[in-house]
Amino acid sequence: MTSKFTLVGRGVVTMVVVLFIWAFLSQNLVVGIIGSAILLYLAYRRMEFHNLLKILEVGLDRKVLEEVIHKDSPITMKLSINSNEKISVKGSERIPDQFRFRSGNNKVDGLISPDEPLEMKFSLQPLERGMFRMLPMILNVVEGRGLFESEIVLDPRSDLFVRASKKEIALAHLMSRRKQFEITGPAHLRHSRTFQTDFRSIRDYIPGDRFRDIDWKAASRLTKLMTKEFEKETNIPTIIMVDTSLPMRELIKHRSKLDHAIAIALQVAVVMDNQHHPVGLVTFNETSVVEHISPGTVNVDEIVMSLFKLPNPLETGEYPGPPEETGSVNKGSAKDFIQAVSPFLHKRHRISSTEDSVTGIFKALREMSSYEETGLLIVILTDLETNTSSMMKALKIALGMKHRIVLVSPFSWLYHLERKDIDPDVLERVYLDNQRKQSVVKAMRASGVRVIEIDSHERGDKVLSGLRRLSR
């Protein structure tokens, strides 16, 4: 480590220079001796400071006190700086552009000793959703007399995964007031039933309301459309399935498809719960089921919290595009290893199973056939880039169990591309990948699965609108 003079040190050096000039001009030996003594003291203190820097070990521990970080909701950062030697430090915690400093103290100024680490707290407000990293802290270690200082950089990897804002949850509650779900076609009456009983009130017409609920007498009297509301008893057990595989977790400009899927899933969960439909959650990855919550066993707040605790996004580099063959993966990637090993591993034991039967989606739907009843509404959020052939086979089994399946799928290229990025080669790859995905979507729709394709900015309205009228 290198050191430099502080303002005090530069002042002392200036004083020594003045003393030497004075001694030379006045030929005063005493003044010269004083200047030499000060100069020797400076050299001694600097040597001592360099020896201290050689053995100095400074550590930084950052913690977020909140269990889940929401956009626009303040979070509390707790910092602890420790050292193996007693030192004086100065500096500050730098705030990333995606956060706003709200309150507290992010300035570092004081003494640190092995027994007394320096601690401080401050509050930040996240302005965007996504995965962000705290900036390195630059500290100035100051010599005991304040004559010298040395700069050190503390950079413990501190990732902050900012989830959807609480306003989005509130928006889901608001949407649930006007989103009505009606099952048409053959239905398993034990699991899907809607009864209209007592008339409750009338309200202003909202686009999407059923025409048979319009109160025409009130509309003619008030010269505007009015809708009749009834007390309803409904029971459509719903399971939301979220794909947490590597392609879904890929970090793209601070965002991921999994982050997007979580935002949509929480809106669907809240809306369905407010419509009195029991809601469950299943999360799965390439090879296993991460969590299985049956409909009606927990309240919707626990489901929302489970969504917020899903794995963080991963930095995977430039997006290579979907694989050439359905269900395959690109060579040299982590997915390639998983795809190659997963058919032979199950709870650390070699098994003689087909590749399709040991995938996460297959295990998830097989668990449903064992633990759940028939006639469920299953909402699957996946990008259709992992285990596609296995998913097709599993969905056919689920359809045979009389489940209604809605598959919500984003297109990966929309998360990567901007207008300036498009060139003829990239455009050709986008076209081929889209054609490949559309063939899979077409096969799923032909088998009876309702597929809702979304873009990178879809907030959930399109999905909820697609759920309004389900038919088989």
C-alpha positions as a Markdown table, in Angstrom:
| # | Residue | x | y | z |
|---|---|---|---|---|
| 1 | Met | 0.0 | 0.0 | 0.0 |
| 2 | Thr | 1.2 | 3.5 | -0.7 |
| 3 | Ser | 0.7 | 6.5 | 1.4 |
| 4 | Lys | 0.4 | 10.3 | 0.9 |
| 5 | Phe | 0.6 | 13.4 | 3.1 |
| 6 | Thr | -2.7 | 14.6 | 4.6 |
| 7 | Leu | -3.4 | 18.4 | 4.8 |
| 8 | Val | -1.8 | 18.4 | 8.2 |
| 9 | Gly | 1.3 | 16.5 | 6.9 |
| 10 | Arg | 1.7 | 18.9 | 4.0 |
| 11 | Gly | 1.5 | 21.8 | 6.5 |
| 12 | Val | 4.3 | 20.3 | 8.6 |
| 13 | Val | 6.4 | 19.7 | 5.4 |
| 14 | Thr | 5.9 | 23.4 | 4.5 |
| 15 | Met | 7.0 | 24.4 | 8.0 |
| 16 | Val | 10.2 | 22.4 | 7.7 |
| 17 | Val | 11.0 | 24.0 | 4.3 |
| 18 | Val | 10.4 | 27.4 | 5.9 |
| 19 | Leu | 12.7 | 26.5 | 8.8 |
| 20 | Phe | 15.5 | 25.4 | 6.5 |
| 21 | Ile | 15.2 | 28.6 | 4.4 |
| 22 | Trp | 15.2 | 30.7 | 7.6 |
| 23 | Ala | 18.3 | 28.8 | 9.0 |
| 24 | Phe | 20.1 | 29.3 | 5.7 |
| 25 | Leu | 19.4 | 33.0 | 5.4 |
| 26 | Ser | 20.0 | 33.8 | 9.1 |
| 27 | Gln | 22.7 | 31.3 | 9.5 |
| 28 | Asn | 21.0 | 30.1 | 12.6 |
| 29 | Leu | 22.1 | 26.6 | 13.5 |
| 30 | Val | 19.4 | 26.1 | 16.1 |
| 31 | Val | 16.6 | 26.6 | 13.6 |
| 32 | Gly | 18.3 | 24.2 | 11.2 |
| 33 | Ile | 18.5 | 21.5 | 14.0 |
| 34 | Ile | 14.8 | 22.0 | 14.7 |
| 35 | Gly | 13.9 | 21.6 | 11.1 |
| 36 | Ser | 16.1 | 18.5 | 10.8 |
| 37 | Ala | 14.5 | 17.0 | 13.9 |
| 38 | Ile | 11.0 | 17.5 | 12.5 |
| 39 | Leu | 12.0 | 16.0 | 9.2 |
| 40 | Leu | 13.4 | 12.9 | 11.0 |
| 41 | Tyr | 10.2 | 12.6 | 13.0 |
| 42 | Leu | 8.2 | 12.7 | 9.8 |
| 43 | Ala | 10.4 | 9.9 | 8.3 |
| 44 | Tyr | 10.0 | 7.8 | 11.4 |
| 45 | Arg | 6.2 | 8.2 | 11.5 |
| 46 | Arg | 6.0 | 7.3 | 7.8 |
| 47 | Met | 8.0 | 4.2 | 8.3 |
| 48 | Glu | 5.8 | 3.2 | 11.2 |
| 49 | Phe | 2.7 | 3.8 | 9.1 |
| 50 | His | 4.0 | 1.7 | 6.3 |
| 51 | Asn | 4.8 | -1.2 | 8.7 |
| 52 | Leu | 1.2 | -0.9 | 10.0 |
| 53 | Leu | -0.2 | -1.1 | 6.5 |
| 54 | Lys | 1.7 | -4.3 | 5.8 |
| 55 | Ile | 0.0 | -6.1 | 8.6 |
| 56 | Leu | -3.3 | -4.3 | 8.5 |
| 57 | Glu | -6.5 | -6.3 | 7.7 |
| 58 | Val | -9.7 | -4.4 | 7.3 |
| 59 | Gly | -13.1 | -6.1 | 6.7 |
| 60 | Leu | -16.5 | -4.9 | 5.8 |
| 61 | Asp | -19.8 | -6.6 | 6.5 |
| 62 | Arg | -23.0 | -5.3 | 4.9 |
| 63 | Lys | -26.4 | -6.5 | 5.9 |
| 64 | Val | -29.9 | -5.7 | 4.8 |
| 65 | Leu | -32.2 | -5.9 | 7.8 |
| 66 | Glu | -35.4 | -6.5 | 5.7 |
| 67 | Glu | -36.0 | -10.1 | 4.6 |
| 68 | Val | -37.4 | -9.1 | 1.2 |
| 69 | Ile | -36.5 | -5.9 | -0.7 |
| 70 | His | -39.4 | -4.2 | -2.5 |
| 71 | Lys | -39.2 | -1.5 | -5.1 |
| 72 | Asp | -40.0 | 2.0 | -3.6 |
| 73 | Ser | -40.0 | 0.6 | -0.1 |
| 74 | Pro | -37.1 | 1.8 | 2.2 |
| 75 | Ile | -34.6 | -0.7 | 3.3 |
| 76 | Thr | -32.1 | -0.4 | 6.2 |
| 77 | Met | -28.4 | -1.1 | 5.6 |
| 78 | Lys | -26.2 | -2.1 | 8.5 |
| 79 | Leu | -22.5 | -1.8 | 8.0 |
| 80 | Ser | -19.7 | -3.1 | 10.3 |
| 81 | Ile | -16.1 | -2.3 | 9.7 |
| 82 | Asn | -13.5 | -4.3 | 11.6 |
| 83 | Ser | -9.7 | -4.3 | 11.8 |
| 84 | Asn | -6.9 | -6.3 | 13.4 |
| 85 | Glu | -5.2 | -3.0 | 14.4 |
| 86 | Lys | -6.3 | 0.2 | 16.0 |
| 87 | Ile | -6.6 | 2.7 | 13.2 |
| 88 | Ser | -8.5 | 5.9 | 12.2 |
| 89 | Val | -10.5 | 5.8 | 9.0 |
| 90 | Lys | -12.5 | 8.2 | 6.9 |
| 91 | Gly | -14.8 | 7.6 | 3.9 |
| 92 | Ser | -18.4 | 7.0 | 2.9 |
| 93 | Glu | -20.6 | 4.3 | 1.5 |
| 94 | Arg | -21.4 | 5.1 | -2.2 |
| 95 | Ile | -25.0 | 4.7 | -3.3 |
| 96 | Pro | -25.8 | 3.0 | -6.6 |
| 97 | Asp | -27.8 | 5.0 | -9.2 |
| 98 | Gln | -30.8 | 2.7 | -8.8 |
| 99 | Phe | -31.2 | 3.7 | -5.1 |
| 100 | Arg | -31.9 | 6.9 | -3.3 |
| 101 | Phe | -30.4 | 7.8 | 0.0 |
| 102 | Arg | -33.1 | 8.6 | 2.6 |
| 103 | Ser | -31.8 | 8.9 | 6.1 |
| 104 | Gly | -29.1 | 7.8 | 8.5 |
| 105 | Asn | -25.3 | 8.0 | 8.3 |
| 106 | Asn | -23.3 | 6.6 | 5.4 |
| 107 | Lys | -20.2 | 8.6 | 6.4 |
| 108 | Val | -17.3 | 6.7 | 8.0 |
| 109 | Asp | -15.2 | 8.7 | 10.4 |
| 110 | Gly | -13.7 | 7.3 | 13.6 |
| 111 | Leu | -11.4 | 4.8 | 15.3 |
| 112 | Ile | -11.5 | 1.1 | 14.7 |
| 113 | Ser | -9.9 | -1.5 | 17.0 |
| 114 | Pro | -10.1 | -5.3 | 17.1 |
| 115 | Asp | -12.5 | -5.1 | 20.1 |
| 116 | Glu | -14.6 | -2.2 | 18.8 |
| 117 | Pro | -15.7 | -2.4 | 15.2 |
| 118 | Leu | -17.2 | 0.7 | 13.6 |
| 119 | Glu | -21.0 | 0.3 | 12.9 |
| 120 | Met | -23.5 | 2.5 | 11.2 |
| 121 | Lys | -27.0 | 2.3 | 9.7 |
| 122 | Phe | -28.7 | 4.2 | 6.9 |
| 123 | Ser | -31.8 | 3.9 | 4.8 |
| 124 | Leu | -32.1 | 3.5 | 1.0 |
| 125 | Gln | -35.0 | 3.5 | -1.3 |
| 126 | Pro | -34.9 | 1.2 | -4.4 |
| 127 | Leu | -36.0 | 2.9 | -7.5 |
| 128 | Glu | -36.0 | -0.1 | -9.9 |
| 129 | Arg | -36.7 | -3.8 | -9.8 |
| 130 | Gly | -33.9 | -6.2 | -10.5 |
| 131 | Met | -30.5 | -7.4 | -9.3 |
| 132 | Phe | -28.1 | -4.7 | -8.2 |
| 133 | Arg | -24.7 | -4.6 | -6.6 |
| 134 | Met | -23.4 | -2.2 | -3.9 |
| 135 | Leu | -20.4 | -0.2 | -5.0 |
| 136 | Pro | -17.0 | -0.8 | -3.4 |
| 137 | Met | -16.2 | 1.3 | -0.3 |
| 138 | Ile | -13.1 | 3.5 | -0.5 |
| 139 | Leu | -11.6 | 4.1 | 2.9 |
| 140 | Asn | -8.7 | 6.4 | 3.9 |
| 141 | Val | -6.7 | 5.0 | 6.7 |
| 142 | Val | -5.2 | 7.9 | 8.6 |
| 143 | Glu | -1.9 | 7.8 | 10.6 |
| 144 | Gly | -2.3 | 8.2 | 14.3 |
| 145 | Arg | -1.0 | 11.8 | 14.3 |
| 146 | Gly | -2.9 | 12.7 | 11.2 |
| 147 | Leu | 0.2 | 13.2 | 9.0 |
| 148 | Phe | -0.3 | 10.5 | 6.4 |
| 149 | Glu | -3.1 | 8.5 | 4.8 |
| 150 | Ser | -3.5 | 5.5 | 2.6 |
| 151 | Glu | -6.5 | 4.5 | 0.5 |
| 152 | Ile | -7.9 | 1.0 | 0.7 |
| 153 | Val | -10.8 | -0.5 | -1.2 |
| 154 | Leu | -13.3 | -2.8 | 0.5 |
| 155 | Asp | -15.5 | -4.8 | -1.9 |
| 156 | Pro | -17.4 | -7.7 | -0.4 |
| 157 | Arg | -19.9 | -8.8 | -3.0 |
| 158 | Ser | -23.2 | -7.4 | -1.9 |
| 159 | Asp | -26.1 | -8.1 | -4.2 |
| 160 | Leu | -29.5 | -6.6 | -3.6 |
| 161 | Phe | -32.4 | -8.3 | -5.4 |
| 162 | Val | -35.2 | -5.8 | -5.6 |
| 163 | Arg | -38.6 | -7.5 | -5.9 |
| 164 | Ala | -41.9 | -6.1 | -7.2 |
| 165 | Ser | -43.2 | -3.1 | -5.3 |
| 166 | Lys | -46.0 | -3.4 | -2.7 |
| 167 | Lys | -48.0 | -1.1 | -5.0 |
| 168 | Glu | -48.1 | -4.0 | -7.5 |
| 169 | Ile | -49.7 | -6.2 | -4.8 |
| 170 | Ala | -52.2 | -3.4 | -4.1 |
| 171 | Leu | -52.8 | -3.2 | -7.8 |
| 172 | Ala | -53.6 | -6.9 | -7.9 |
| 173 | His | -56.2 | -6.4 | -5.1 |
| 174 | Leu | -57.7 | -3.6 | -7.1 |
| 175 | Met | -57.8 | -5.7 | -10.3 |
| 176 | Ser | -59.5 | -8.5 | -8.4 |
| 177 | Arg | -62.5 | -6.2 | -7.8 |
| 178 | Arg | -63.3 | -6.1 | -11.5 |
| 179 | Lys | -61.9 | -9.3 | -12.9 |
| 180 | Gln | -64.6 | -12.0 | -12.9 |
| 181 | Phe | -63.8 | -15.6 | -13.7 |
| 182 | Glu | -66.3 | -17.8 | -15.3 |
| 183 | Ile | -65.8 | -21.5 | -16.3 |
| 184 | Thr | -67.6 | -22.5 | -19.5 |
| 185 | Gly | -67.9 | -25.9 | -21.0 |
| 186 | Pro | -67.7 | -29.3 | -19.2 |
| 187 | Ala | -66.6 | -28.9 | -15.6 |
| 188 | His | -65.9 | -31.1 | -12.7 |
| 189 | Leu | -68.6 | -29.8 | -10.4 |
| 190 | Arg | -66.9 | -30.9 | -7.2 |
| 191 | His | -63.9 | -28.6 | -8.0 |
| 192 | Ser | -65.3 | -25.8 | -10.2 |
| 193 | Arg | -68.6 | -24.2 | -9.4 |
| 194 | Thr | -70.0 | -20.7 | -9.5 |
| 195 | Phe | -73.3 | -19.9 | -7.8 |
| 196 | Gln | -75.1 | -16.5 | -8.2 |
| 197 | Thr | -77.4 | -16.0 | -5.1 |
| 198 | Asp | -78.5 | -12.7 | -3.7 |
| 199 | Phe | -78.5 | -9.4 | -5.6 |
| 200 | Arg | -76.0 | -7.0 | -3.9 |
| 201 | Ser | -75.8 | -3.7 | -5.8 |
| 202 | Ile | -75.3 | -1.9 | -9.1 |
| 203 | Arg | -72.1 | -0.1 | -10.2 |
| 204 | Asp | -70.7 | 1.6 | -13.3 |
| 205 | Tyr | -70.1 | -0.6 | -16.3 |
| 206 | Ile | -66.4 | -1.6 | -16.7 |
| 207 | Pro | -65.2 | -2.9 | -20.1 |
| 208 | Gly | -65.1 | -6.7 | -19.8 |
| 209 | Asp | -68.3 | -7.1 | -17.7 |
| 210 | Arg | -70.8 | -9.7 | -19.0 |
| 211 | Phe | -73.7 | -8.2 | -21.0 |
| 212 | Arg | -76.2 | -10.4 | -19.2 |
| 213 | Asp | -75.2 | -8.6 | -15.9 |
| 214 | Ile | -76.1 | -5.1 | -17.3 |
| 215 | Asp | -79.0 | -3.4 | -15.6 |
| 216 | Trp | -80.8 | -2.0 | -18.6 |
| 217 | Lys | -83.5 | -0.3 | -16.6 |
| 218 | Ala | -81.0 | 1.6 | -14.6 |
| 219 | Ala | -79.0 | 2.3 | -17.8 |
| 220 | Ser | -82.0 | 3.9 | -19.5 |
| 221 | Arg | -82.8 | 6.0 | -16.4 |
| 222 | Leu | -79.2 | 7.2 | -15.8 |
| 223 | Thr | -78.2 | 7.3 | -19.5 |
| 224 | Lys | -75.1 | 5.2 | -18.9 |
| 225 | Leu | -74.4 | 1.5 | -18.6 |
| 226 | Met | -74.7 | 0.0 | -15.1 |
| 227 | Thr | -73.7 | -3.5 | -14.0 |
| 228 | Lys | -75.6 | -5.7 | -11.5 |
| 229 | Glu | -73.4 | -7.3 | -8.8 |
| 230 | Phe | -74.4 | -10.6 | -7.1 |
| 231 | Glu | -73.1 | -12.4 | -4.0 |
| 232 | Lys | -71.1 | -15.2 | -5.4 |
| 233 | Glu | -69.7 | -18.5 | -4.0 |
| 234 | Thr | -66.9 | -19.8 | -6.2 |
| 235 | Asn | -64.4 | -22.6 | -5.8 |
| 236 | Ile | -61.8 | -23.1 | -8.6 |
| 237 | Pro | -58.7 | -24.6 | -6.9 |
| 238 | Thr | -55.7 | -23.0 | -8.7 |
| 239 | Ile | -52.1 | -24.0 | -8.7 |
| 240 | Ile | -49.5 | -21.5 | -10.0 |
| 241 | Met | -46.4 | -23.2 | -11.3 |
| 242 | Val | -43.2 | -21.1 | -11.7 |
| 243 | Asp | -40.2 | -22.3 | -13.7 |
| 244 | Thr | -37.0 | -21.3 | -11.9 |
| 245 | Ser | -34.5 | -22.9 | -14.3 |
| 246 | Leu | -31.3 | -21.2 | -15.4 |
| 247 | Pro | -32.8 | -19.6 | -18.6 |
| 248 | Met | -35.6 | -18.0 | -16.5 |
| 249 | Arg | -33.0 | -16.7 | -14.0 |
| 250 | Glu | -30.7 | -15.2 | -16.6 |
| 251 | Leu | -29.9 | -11.6 | -15.7 |
| 252 | Ile | -30.7 | -9.2 | -18.5 |
| 253 | Lys | -30.1 | -5.4 | -17.9 |
| 254 | His | -30.7 | -5.9 | -14.2 |
| 255 | Arg | -33.9 | -7.9 | -14.8 |
| 256 | Ser | -34.7 | -11.6 | -15.4 |
| 257 | Lys | -37.7 | -13.5 | -16.8 |
| 258 | Leu | -38.1 | -15.1 | -13.4 |
| 259 | Asp | -38.5 | -11.6 | -11.8 |
| 260 | His | -41.2 | -10.9 | -14.5 |
| 261 | Ala | -42.8 | -14.2 | -13.8 |
| 262 | Ile | -42.9 | -13.5 | -10.0 |
| 263 | Ala | -44.7 | -10.2 | -10.7 |
| 264 | Ile | -47.3 | -11.9 | -12.8 |
| 265 | Ala | -47.7 | -14.8 | -10.4 |
| 266 | Leu | -48.4 | -12.7 | -7.4 |
| 267 | Gln | -51.0 | -10.7 | -9.3 |
| 268 | Val | -52.7 | -13.9 | -10.4 |
| 269 | Ala | -52.5 | -15.4 | -6.8 |
| 270 | Val | -54.0 | -12.3 | -5.2 |
| 271 | Val | -56.8 | -11.9 | -7.8 |
| 272 | Met | -57.8 | -15.6 | -7.6 |
| 273 | Asp | -57.7 | -15.5 | -3.8 |
| 274 | Asn | -59.9 | -12.4 | -3.7 |
| 275 | Gln | -62.4 | -14.2 | -6.0 |
| 276 | His | -62.5 | -17.0 | -3.3 |
| 277 | His | -60.5 | -19.5 | -5.3 |
| 278 | Pro | -58.1 | -21.6 | -3.2 |
| 279 | Val | -54.6 | -20.9 | -4.5 |
| 280 | Gly | -51.5 | -23.1 | -4.4 |
| 281 | Leu | -47.9 | -22.8 | -5.6 |
| 282 | Val | -45.4 | -25.2 | -7.2 |
| 283 | Thr | -41.9 | -24.1 | -8.2 |
| 284 | Phe | -39.6 | -26.3 | -10.1 |
| 285 | Asn | -36.2 | -26.2 | -11.9 |
| 286 | Glu | -34.5 | -28.4 | -14.4 |
| 287 | Thr | -34.4 | -31.5 | -12.3 |
| 288 | Ser | -36.6 | -31.2 | -9.2 |
| 289 | Val | -39.5 | -29.7 | -7.5 |
| 290 | Val | -38.4 | -26.8 | -5.3 |
| 291 | Glu | -41.7 | -26.2 | -3.4 |
| 292 | His | -45.2 | -27.6 | -3.4 |
| 293 | Ile | -48.1 | -25.8 | -1.7 |
| 294 | Ser | -51.5 | -27.3 | -2.1 |
| 295 | Pro | -54.5 | -25.0 | -2.8 |
| 296 | Gly | -56.2 | -23.8 | 0.4 |
| 297 | Thr | -53.5 | -25.0 | 2.8 |
| 298 | Val | -52.0 | -21.5 | 3.3 |
| 299 | Asn | -53.2 | -17.9 | 2.9 |
| 300 | Val | -52.2 | -15.8 | -0.1 |
| 301 | Asp | -49.7 | -13.8 | 1.9 |
| 302 | Glu | -47.6 | -16.9 | 2.5 |
| 303 | Ile | -47.7 | -17.7 | -1.2 |
| 304 | Val | -46.6 | -14.2 | -2.1 |
| 305 | Met | -43.7 | -14.5 | 0.4 |
| 306 | Ser | -42.7 | -17.8 | -1.2 |
| 307 | Leu | -42.6 | -16.1 | -4.6 |
| 308 | Phe | -40.4 | -13.4 | -3.2 |
| 309 | Lys | -38.0 | -16.0 | -1.8 |
| 310 | Leu | -37.3 | -17.7 | -5.1 |
| 311 | Pro | -33.7 | -17.9 | -6.3 |
| 312 | Asn | -31.9 | -14.8 | -7.4 |
| 313 | Pro | -31.1 | -14.1 | -11.0 |
| 314 | Leu | -27.7 | -15.2 | -12.4 |
| 315 | Glu | -25.2 | -13.5 | -14.7 |
| 316 | Thr | -24.8 | -15.8 | -17.7 |
| 317 | Gly | -23.2 | -13.4 | -20.3 |
| 318 | Glu | -24.6 | -12.7 | -23.7 |
| 319 | Tyr | -27.7 | -14.5 | -24.6 |
| 320 | Pro | -26.9 | -17.3 | -27.2 |
| 321 | Gly | -30.5 | -17.9 | -28.2 |
| 322 | Pro | -32.7 | -21.0 | -27.6 |
| 323 | Pro | -31.1 | -24.4 | -28.5 |
| 324 | Glu | -31.2 | -25.8 | -32.0 |
| 325 | Glu | -33.3 | -28.8 | -30.9 |
| 326 | Thr | -36.3 | -28.7 | -28.6 |
| 327 | Gly | -35.2 | -29.6 | -25.1 |
| 328 | Ser | -31.5 | -29.5 | -25.8 |
| 329 | Val | -29.0 | -27.0 | -24.5 |
| 330 | Asn | -26.0 | -25.1 | -25.8 |
| 331 | Lys | -22.6 | -26.8 | -25.4 |
| 332 | Gly | -20.3 | -25.5 | -22.7 |
| 333 | Ser | -23.0 | -24.1 | -20.5 |
| 334 | Ala | -24.2 | -25.0 | -17.1 |
| 335 | Lys | -27.4 | -26.2 | -18.6 |
| 336 | Asp | -25.5 | -28.7 | -20.8 |
| 337 | Phe | -24.1 | -30.3 | -17.6 |
| 338 | Ile | -27.5 | -30.5 | -16.0 |
| 339 | Gln | -29.0 | -32.0 | -19.2 |
| 340 | Ala | -26.3 | -34.6 | -19.4 |
| 341 | Val | -26.3 | -35.7 | -15.8 |
| 342 | Ser | -29.9 | -35.3 | -14.7 |
| 343 | Pro | -31.3 | -38.5 | -16.3 |
| 344 | Phe | -29.0 | -40.5 | -14.1 |
| 345 | Leu | -29.2 | -38.7 | -10.8 |
| 346 | His | -32.0 | -38.8 | -8.3 |
| 347 | Lys | -31.3 | -38.1 | -4.6 |
| 348 | Arg | -27.6 | -38.9 | -5.3 |
| 349 | His | -28.4 | -42.4 | -6.6 |
| 350 | Arg | -28.2 | -43.8 | -10.1 |
| 351 | Ile | -31.6 | -44.8 | -11.4 |
| 352 | Ser | -32.8 | -46.4 | -14.6 |
| 353 | Ser | -35.4 | -43.8 | -15.6 |
| 354 | Thr | -36.0 | -42.1 | -18.9 |
| 355 | Glu | -34.7 | -38.5 | -19.3 |
| 356 | Asp | -38.3 | -37.1 | -19.4 |
| 357 | Ser | -39.3 | -38.6 | -16.1 |
| 358 | Val | -36.6 | -37.0 | -14.0 |
| 359 | Thr | -37.2 | -33.4 | -15.1 |
| 360 | Gly | -38.6 | -30.8 | -12.8 |
| 361 | Ile | -41.8 | -30.2 | -14.7 |
| 362 | Phe | -42.5 | -33.9 | -15.0 |
| 363 | Lys | -42.0 | -34.5 | -11.2 |
| 364 | Ala | -44.2 | -31.4 | -10.4 |
| 365 | Leu | -47.1 | -32.7 | -12.4 |
| 366 | Arg | -46.6 | -36.2 | -11.2 |
| 367 | Glu | -46.8 | -34.9 | -7.6 |
| 368 | Met | -50.1 | -33.3 | -8.4 |
| 369 | Ser | -51.5 | -36.6 | -9.6 |
| 370 | Ser | -50.5 | -38.1 | -6.2 |
| 371 | Tyr | -51.5 | -35.3 | -3.8 |
| 372 | Glu | -54.0 | -33.1 | -5.6 |
| 373 | Glu | -57.6 | -33.7 | -6.8 |
| 374 | Thr | -58.6 | -33.6 | -10.4 |
| 375 | Gly | -60.2 | -30.6 | -12.2 |
| 376 | Leu | -57.6 | -28.0 | -11.1 |
| 377 | Leu | -56.8 | -24.8 | -12.9 |
| 378 | Ile | -53.0 | -24.9 | -13.5 |
| 379 | Val | -51.2 | -21.7 | -14.5 |
| 380 | Ile | -47.6 | -22.4 | -15.6 |
| 381 | Leu | -45.1 | -19.6 | -16.1 |
| 382 | Thr | -42.1 | -20.7 | -18.2 |
| 383 | Asp | -40.1 | -19.6 | -21.2 |
| 384 | Leu | -40.3 | -23.1 | -22.9 |
| 385 | Glu | -36.5 | -23.3 | -23.1 |
| 386 | Thr | -35.9 | -26.2 | -20.8 |
| 387 | Asn | -37.2 | -29.8 | -21.0 |
| 388 | Thr | -39.7 | -29.0 | -23.6 |
| 389 | Ser | -40.4 | -32.6 | -24.7 |
| 390 | Ser | -40.8 | -33.6 | -21.1 |
| 391 | Met | -43.2 | -30.7 | -20.5 |
| 392 | Met | -45.3 | -31.8 | -23.5 |
| 393 | Lys | -45.6 | -35.3 | -22.1 |
| 394 | Ala | -46.4 | -34.1 | -18.6 |
| 395 | Leu | -49.1 | -31.7 | -19.8 |
| 396 | Lys | -50.8 | -34.5 | -21.7 |
| 397 | Ile | -50.9 | -36.5 | -18.4 |
| 398 | Ala | -52.3 | -33.4 | -16.6 |
| 399 | Leu | -55.0 | -32.9 | -19.2 |
| 400 | Gly | -56.0 | -36.5 | -18.8 |
| 401 | Met | -56.6 | -35.7 | -15.1 |
| 402 | Lys | -59.2 | -33.1 | -16.2 |
| 403 | His | -56.9 | -30.2 | -15.2 |
| 404 | Arg | -57.4 | -26.9 | -17.1 |
| 405 | Ile | -53.9 | -25.6 | -18.1 |
| 406 | Val | -52.9 | -22.1 | -19.0 |
| 407 | Leu | -49.3 | -21.7 | -20.0 |
| 408 | Val | -47.8 | -18.1 | -19.8 |
| 409 | Ser | -44.6 | -17.8 | -21.8 |
| 410 | Pro | -42.3 | -14.9 | -22.6 |
| 411 | Phe | -40.1 | -14.7 | -25.6 |
| 412 | Ser | -36.4 | -14.4 | -24.5 |
| 413 | Trp | -35.2 | -12.2 | -27.4 |
| 414 | Leu | -37.6 | -9.4 | -26.4 |
| 415 | Tyr | -35.6 | -9.1 | -23.1 |
| 416 | His | -32.3 | -8.7 | -24.9 |
| 417 | Leu | -32.9 | -6.7 | -28.0 |
| 418 | Glu | -33.1 | -3.0 | -28.6 |
| 419 | Arg | -33.7 | -1.4 | -32.0 |
| 420 | Lys | -30.0 | -0.5 | -32.3 |
| 421 | Asp | -29.0 | -4.1 | -31.7 |
| 422 | Ile | -30.8 | -5.6 | -34.7 |
| 423 | Asp | -28.7 | -6.5 | -37.7 |
| 424 | Pro | -29.5 | -9.0 | -40.5 |
| 425 | Asp | -27.8 | -11.9 | -38.7 |
| 426 | Val | -29.5 | -11.3 | -35.4 |
| 427 | Leu | -32.8 | -10.7 | -37.1 |
| 428 | Glu | -32.5 | -14.1 | -38.8 |
| 429 | Arg | -31.8 | -15.8 | -35.5 |
| 430 | Val | -34.7 | -14.1 | -33.9 |
| 431 | Tyr | -37.0 | -15.3 | -36.7 |
| 432 | Leu | -35.8 | -18.9 | -36.6 |
| 433 | Asp | -36.1 | -19.0 | -32.8 |
| 434 | Asn | -39.6 | -17.6 | -32.9 |
| 435 | Gln | -40.6 | -20.1 | -35.6 |
| 436 | Arg | -39.2 | -22.9 | -33.4 |
| 437 | Lys | -41.1 | -21.7 | -30.4 |
| 438 | Gln | -44.3 | -21.2 | -32.3 |
| 439 | Ser | -44.2 | -24.8 | -33.4 |
| 440 | Val | -44.1 | -25.9 | -29.8 |
| 441 | Val | -46.9 | -23.5 | -28.9 |
| 442 | Lys | -49.0 | -24.8 | -31.7 |
| 443 | Ala | -48.6 | -28.4 | -30.5 |
| 444 | Met | -49.6 | -27.4 | -27.0 |
| 445 | Arg | -52.6 | -25.5 | -28.2 |
| 446 | Ala | -53.6 | -28.5 | -30.3 |
| 447 | Ser | -53.4 | -30.7 | -27.2 |
| 448 | Gly | -55.8 | -28.5 | -25.2 |
| 449 | Val | -53.4 | -26.1 | -23.4 |
| 450 | Arg | -54.2 | -22.4 | -23.5 |
| 451 | Val | -51.0 | -20.6 | -24.2 |
| 452 | Ile | -50.7 | -16.8 | -23.4 |
| 453 | Glu | -47.6 | -15.3 | -24.9 |
| 454 | Ile | -46.3 | -12.1 | -23.2 |
| 455 | Asp | -43.7 | -9.5 | -23.9 |
| 456 | Ser | -41.1 | -8.1 | -21.6 |
| 457 | His | -43.3 | -5.3 | -20.4 |
| 458 | Glu | -46.5 | -7.2 | -19.7 |
| 459 | Arg | -47.8 | -6.5 | -16.2 |
| 460 | Gly | -50.4 | -9.2 | -15.9 |
| 461 | Asp | -53.5 | -7.6 | -17.4 |
| 462 | Lys | -53.2 | -9.9 | -20.5 |
| 463 | Val | -52.8 | -13.0 | -18.4 |
| 464 | Leu | -55.8 | -12.1 | -16.2 |
| 465 | Ser | -57.9 | -11.3 | -19.2 |
| 466 | Gly | -57.0 | -14.7 | -20.7 |
| 467 | Leu | -58.2 | -16.3 | -17.4 |
| 468 | Arg | -61.6 | -14.6 | -17.5 |
| 469 | Arg | -63.3 | -17.2 | -19.6 |
| 470 | Leu | -61.8 | -20.7 | -19.5 |
| 471 | Ser | -63.3 | -23.4 | -21.8 |
| 472 | Arg | -62.4 | -26.9 | -22.7 |
